[in-house]
């Protein structure tokens, strides 16, 4: 009975699964509209859609494929699926892994993690970090709520691993807000507030899109004079203004100083910690 109480199961939050489905369906809808508008340039549309498809593979399809993952913290170690990995065999964390890692080392960090993470630009679905148990390696998914508890359960503070510490302290942007990186326990409070703000912004942007679509749908039935036409202009302009205002203040991609969501991080590295920027 005591062992049952000591067990704790970590799993993905329902909103993370819904967010992954949302990204996938949004991409499919936009892709359908793109093909409809560019029927005579189908090849061009396909070429433009390829990077987006690779991005969705890592940020939508990948999380959906592992959404059933369960990690159980047990007195003897951790259980992933049906297999128990003993605490005494834990040899540390390996990573970050990836083809781009050599660029980080060779260019002295010019291609820093924060630029790669601003929009979660990862075209691969492979984990960046692994838990090492003797000859076996177990993926450490940083989007799993409680991943830091897994490390603490095995006797390792995430700040003690240089690669993990640098990766998390320099990561910026939507990966945090969309649940593609889940914050450690000490940063959850501010992160939840930022996510609430981000969801409100997205709601206003979708409202702007809805007003613009409404304007497009009724434009064919509105005469070009009178009160109806003026109302149509107001509704269309309001939708465009809502979307533009919240997009620029929240994202501001490629226009000098990035918006707060693009530059967001829930972690504040202590002064003098390597990797903190």
Secondary structure, DSSP 8 states (H G I E B T S, - for coil): -HHHHH-EEEE--HHHHHHHHHHHHHHHHHHHHHHHHTGGGHHHHHHHHHHHHHHHIIIIIHHHHTTT-EEEEETTEEEETTEEEEGGGEEEEEE--STTHHHHHHTTTTT-HHHHHTTT-----S-SEEEEETTEEEE--TTSTTHHHHHHHTT--GGGSHHHHHHHHH--SHHHHTTSS---GGGHHHHHHHHHHHHHHHHHHHHHHHHHHHHHHHGGGS-SSSHHHHHHHHHHHHHHHHHHHHHHHHT-TTSSS--TTTT--S----TT-TT--
